[in-house]
């Protein structure tokens, strides 16, 4: 946000700050996805992009 302000870009959002509890839930959900192997590696992503 500070960078946008320095560049004189007026950016507004209606989103609210994430609570610590919400943040921790997001981290736990991300860890669970990794444990279930629900992710793509950077190498696989690069290979996929070449098909576009």
C-alpha positions, 0 to 999 in steps of 0.5 A: 500500500505504501508503494502505491501511495508513493506512486500516487496510485489511489487504491481502495479496498473494502477488504478487512484485515485478517485476524490472527486466527484466520491467518493460522487457519490459512496456514493450516489449510496450506499445510494440509494441501501440501500433505495431500500433494495438492500442489504444482512445482515450479518446474511442472508449472514452467512445462505447463506454460510451454503448452499454452 
